[in-house]
Amino acid sequence: MKKDYQFKYGNKSVTIAVEENQVLDVINGNEITPLSDIKKALLDALESPIDSPSLSLLASKAGKIALIVSDMTRFWMRQDLIVPIIVDYLVSKCAKAYSDLEIIIATGTHVGGSEDELKKLVTPEVYDKVRTVNHDCMAKDLVYLGTTSYGTPVKINKDAYDADLVICLGAATYHVMAGFGGGRKSILPGISSLETIKHNHAYSLHEEKFITNPLIGNGILKGNPLNEDMLEAASMMKNLFMVTLVTDTEFRLASIYAGHWKTSWLKACDEVRRIYTVPIKEKADVVITSCGGFPKDESLYQGTKAVDNVISAVKDGGTLILLLEGRNGGGSPDYFDWIKPLVNGSFEKELRENFTVGGYIFFLNCEQARKVRILMYSSIPAETVAPMGIKAYDDLDRLLSDADLEGKSIYIIPTGSTVLPVVTESNC
């Protein structure tokens, strides 16, 4: 008997009927109660931080304060719910003037948001009172802090460098390159130079083979050169205070950690492991997953983070059915540009010589498409992704027909961008 399963797709949902006896499991994250009072949880974290004096004490001794906020590609963490509380806290509790504050959007290499996007991020009320600017990784006045043991020259945003206190707001989630998002990523790549970011992210590739560096991956921190390099860069900042959010699998705020830039973030990473990691007994022939709807599936660049997570549940040579609306196409400006060197055979040479984050994610997606068959229901044209080895469909029935699900074992993963299936050792 077939059963209907719902998957988020853009701002709507899609239904797929699957034979129940073929479904090994429906994989969701571990249940957790979302925060009922976000303001109280945040203020408690600021007043009783981990391994740090309270933010009120730090702020009272500071002149200029910079608040580093993740950009619109991370809006699922709902910065608009947090920023106004922090700003009000600094003004009313810490007696800071609005002119003492500046909000810097941690764009990394992304294009800075428009005025409307900035207002959405920080709320119009805050935008009208507090200077809010996009970081520019190509700015002429970036400040050199030093070079890490990995050879990365660390140059950062001048306003952040000049601030007496830098408050970083980010979210911890699995990250296929850095192990986890949030924390030190507010500095590198968040407010770093293009040169700094490129040098760090180039460690994503194996030094000798044109494959992903085996030392990196979701949840991997120890020995991960990207993470360890980022930690060294953040340690060069002597005035950091970290605020890290953790969401449940429905992107509702579940917990807030604040305090020391490293130890408080590591606590958040532990919570992510607890919520999102799901042990499985075996890999399946087929995984059917969604990114979780908009904005998680606004582009291929963002949406394939779901692939990064759930590919661990698919047998080599198996099938991954991905529901990704992709209203903004590839997303990152340099993402689909890499199709040309892919097609003409110069991909490795050009990526190693001119490494970009978009280029690596494009490479990773091609690498994944060689490992498993990726069938994607999307608004992105089929011919656009065909050179990558991904088959795109605008007709879900045709996709399911080509998938040929009969007799195959299946995992249903409603929100692939937040769940990490892991085959337990006892069942390997």
NUTILO-374453 format. One record per residue (C-alpha): y, x, z. Coordinates in steps of 0.2 Angstrom, whole numbers, padded with zeros to 4 digits, always signed. Layout:
REM NUTILO-374453
YXZ
...
END
This chain:
REM NUTILO-374453
+0000+0000+0000
+0017+0006-0004
+0031+0008+0008
+0050+0009+0005
+0059+0024+0011
+0078+0025+0011
+0088+0041+0007
+0107+0043+0007
+0115+0047-0009
+0134+0049-0011
+0141+0034-0002
+0126+0023-0004
+0107+0024-0002
+0092+0025-0013
+0075+0017-0010
+0059+0026-0016
+0042+0017-0014
+0028+0028-0009
+0009+0025-0005
+0008+0026+0014
-0009+0035+0014
-0001+0049+0004
+0013+0052+0017
+0008+0066+0029
+0024+0063+0040
+0042+0057+0040
+0051+0073+0046
+0067+0070+0056
+0075+0081+0068
+0071+0079+0087
+0079+0064+0094
+0095+0067+0104
+0108+0056+0111
+0125+0059+0103
+0141+0061+0113
+0148+0045+0120
+0164+0053+0125
+0169+0067+0114
+0186+0070+0122
+0178+0072+0140
+0164+0084+0133
+0177+0094+0124
+0189+0096+0139
+0174+0100+0150
+0169+0114+0139
+0187+0121+0138
+0189+0120+0157
+0172+0127+0161
+0168+0139+0147
+0153+0151+0145
+0157+0169+0150
+0175+0166+0149
+0190+0161+0159
+0196+0143+0155
+0206+0140+0139
+0220+0134+0150
+0221+0150+0159
+0220+0160+0143
+0233+0150+0134
+0245+0150+0148
+0246+0169+0146
+0247+0169+0127
+0263+0167+0117
+0257+0163+0099
+0241+0154+0097
+0231+0153+0081
+0218+0139+0079
+0205+0143+0065
+0197+0128+0058
+0183+0126+0045
+0188+0119+0028
+0184+0103+0019
+0167+0109+0014
+0162+0108+0032
+0171+0091+0035
+0154+0084+0041
+0158+0092+0058
+0173+0080+0059
+0187+0092+0063
+0199+0077+0063
+0191+0071+0080
+0192+0088+0088
+0208+0096+0082
+0220+0083+0090
+0212+0085+0107
+0214+0104+0107
+0232+0103+0101
+0236+0090+0114
+0227+0100+0128
+0237+0116+0123
+0253+0106+0123
+0251+0095+0138
+0239+0105+0149
+0245+0122+0145
+0263+0119+0142
+0264+0126+0124
+0276+0121+0112
+0270+0115+0095
+0280+0129+0087
+0269+0141+0097
+0254+0135+0088
+0247+0138+0070
+0232+0131+0062
+0223+0142+0049
+0210+0134+0038
+0196+0146+0036
+0193+0145+0018
+0183+0161+0015
+0183+0163-0004
+0185+0144-0006
+0200+0137-0015
+0213+0131-0001
+0214+0112+0002
+0228+0101-0005
+0241+0094+0007
+0231+0078+0008
+0215+0087+0012
+0224+0097+0026
+0231+0081+0033
+0213+0074+0033
+0206+0089+0042
+0218+0090+0056
+0225+0072+0055
+0243+0068+0049
+0250+0067+0066
+0245+0085+0070
+0250+0091+0052
+0267+0085+0055
+0269+0094+0071
+0259+0110+0069
+0261+0123+0055
+0244+0122+0045
+0240+0134+0031
+0226+0139+0020
+0219+0157+0022
+0221+0167+0007
+0207+0180+0004
+0218+0189-0009
+0234+0189+0001
+0244+0206+0001
+0247+0206+0020
+0229+0206+0026
+0227+0218+0041
+0213+0231+0041
+0204+0232+0058
+0191+0245+0054
+0174+0248+0045
+0158+0241+0052
+0142+0252+0053
+0136+0243+0038
+0151+0250+0028
+0161+0234+0027
+0180+0236+0028
+0186+0222+0039
+0203+0215+0033
+0209+0198+0041
+0223+0186+0040
+0239+0193+0047
+0244+0177+0057
+0227+0178+0066
+0230+0196+0069
+0247+0194+0076
+0242+0179+0087
+0240+0182+0106
+0225+0170+0107
+0214+0165+0092
+0204+0149+0095
+0189+0147+0082
+0182+0130+0079
+0166+0129+0070
+0149+0121+0069
+0132+0129+0072
+0119+0124+0059
+0106+0133+0049
+0112+0145+0036
+0101+0153+0022
+0111+0169+0022
+0118+0172+0039
+0104+0163+0049
+0116+0151+0057
+0134+0145+0053
+0148+0144+0065
+0154+0157+0078
+0158+0174+0070
+0158+0166+0053
+0176+0159+0057
+0181+0178+0056
+0170+0184+0042
+0170+0176+0030
+0182+0163+0037
+0198+0173+0037
+0193+0189+0029
+0198+0198+0013
+0188+0195-0003
+0183+0213-0002
+0176+0211+0016
+0167+0195+0011
+0159+0203-0005
+0153+0218+0004
+0145+0208+0018
+0137+0195+0007
+0130+0208-0005
+0117+0211+0009
+0109+0195+0003
+0100+0204-0011
+0086+0216-0009
+0092+0234-0012
+0079+0238-0025
+0071+0222-0032
+0081+0207-0039
+0075+0196-0025
+0083+0189-0009
+0083+0201+0005
+0068+0197+0016
+0078+0201+0031
+0089+0186+0029
+0085+0167+0030
+0088+0151+0040
+0088+0154+0059
+0085+0173+0057
+0098+0183+0067
+0089+0199+0073
+0089+0212+0060
+0099+0201+0048
+0112+0213+0040
+0124+0199+0036
+0124+0192+0054
+0125+0209+0062
+0139+0214+0051
+0148+0198+0055
+0146+0201+0073
+0153+0218+0072
+0168+0211+0062
+0171+0198+0075
+0170+0210+0089
+0185+0219+0082
+0195+0204+0087
+0199+0206+0106
+0207+0189+0109
+0194+0176+0103
+0189+0160+0111
+0175+0150+0102
+0172+0132+0101
+0156+0127+0093
+0150+0110+0088
+0132+0104+0086
+0128+0088+0077
+0112+0078+0077
+0103+0074+0060
+0115+0059+0057
+0130+0071+0058
+0136+0064+0075
+0143+0076+0088
+0129+0080+0100
+0136+0094+0110
+0150+0106+0112
+0150+0124+0118
+0165+0134+0121
+0169+0151+0128
+0165+0169+0124
+0165+0171+0105
+0146+0177+0105
+0137+0171+0120
+0144+0153+0119
+0139+0152+0100
+0122+0158+0103
+0119+0144+0116
+0124+0132+0102
+0112+0141+0090
+0098+0138+0103
+0102+0119+0103
+0102+0119+0084
+0084+0126+0085
+0079+0113+0097
+0086+0098+0087
+0082+0103+0069
+0066+0113+0070
+0051+0103+0067
+0033+0110+0068
+0022+0104+0054
+0003+0107+0052
+0003+0111+0034
+0013+0112+0018
+0013+0097+0006
+0011+0095-0013
+0027+0085-0013
+0043+0084-0003
+0055+0070-0006
+0072+0073+0002
+0091+0069+0002
+0105+0080+0007
+0111+0067+0018
+0124+0059+0007
+0143+0063+0005
+0150+0076+0008
+0133+0085+0010
+0129+0081-0008
+0146+0082-0016
+0141+0097-0026
+0126+0107-0031
+0133+0122-0022
+0134+0112-0006
+0119+0101-0008
+0106+0114-0012
+0107+0119+0007
+0094+0105+0009
+0083+0114-0003
+0085+0130+0008
+0078+0120+0023
+0064+0110+0016
+0056+0122+0004
+0046+0129+0018
+0037+0112+0018
+0032+0113+0000
+0016+0122-0007
+0020+0136-0019
+0020+0127-0036
+0022+0111-0028
+0036+0098-0031
+0053+0095-0023
+0062+0079-0026
+0080+0081-0022
+0093+0066-0021
+0110+0074-0024
+0124+0065-0031
+0135+0080-0036
+0151+0070-0039
+0160+0087-0040
+0147+0096-0051
+0143+0114-0046
+0157+0114-0033
+0162+0132-0031
+0172+0138-0046
+0161+0153-0050
+0144+0144-0047
+0140+0138-0064
+0149+0152-0072
+0133+0162-0069
+0123+0153-0081
+0130+0164-0095
+0123+0180-0088
+0107+0171-0083
+0105+0166-0101
+0110+0183-0109
+0099+0193-0098
+0113+0202-0088
+0112+0192-0072
+0106+0206-0061
+0118+0219-0067
+0133+0208-0066
+0129+0200-0049
+0126+0217-0041
+0142+0224-0049
+0153+0209-0045
+0144+0200-0030
+0151+0183-0026
+0144+0170-0014
+0143+0157-0028
+0134+0169-0038
+0121+0172-0025
+0118+0154-0021
+0116+0151-0040
+0103+0165-0040
+0094+0158-0025
+0093+0141-0033
+0085+0149-0048
+0073+0159-0037
+0068+0143-0028
+0066+0134-0045
+0053+0147-0049
+0043+0145-0033
+0042+0126-0034
+0046+0112-0047
+0063+0105-0042
+0066+0087-0049
+0084+0081-0045
+0091+0064-0046
+0109+0067-0049
+0125+0063-0059
+0125+0082-0064
+0120+0082-0083
+0102+0088-0086
+0107+0101-0099
+0119+0109-0086
+0105+0114-0074
+0091+0117-0086
+0093+0136-0088
+0091+0137-0069
+0074+0129-0070
+0080+0113-0062
+0076+0096-0070
+0090+0083-0067
+0088+0065-0070
+0100+0050-0070
+0085+0038-0070
+0075+0038-0054
+0060+0029-0061
+0058+0042-0075
+0060+0056-0062
+0046+0048-0051
+0035+0045-0067
+0037+0064-0071
+0033+0069-0053
+0016+0061-0055
+0014+0057-0036
-0003+0049-0037
-0016+0057-0025
-0003+0070-0019
+0001+0074-0001
+0019+0070+0003
+0032+0073+0016
+0047+0062+0017
+0063+0071+0024
+0077+0059+0024
+0090+0072+0028
+0085+0089+0022
+0101+0098+0026
+0099+0097+0044
+0080+0098+0047
+0070+0114+0046
+0051+0111+0045
+0040+0126+0051
+0022+0128+0049
+0015+0132+0066
+0005+0148+0067
-0010+0139+0074
-0011+0129+0058
-0007+0143+0046
END
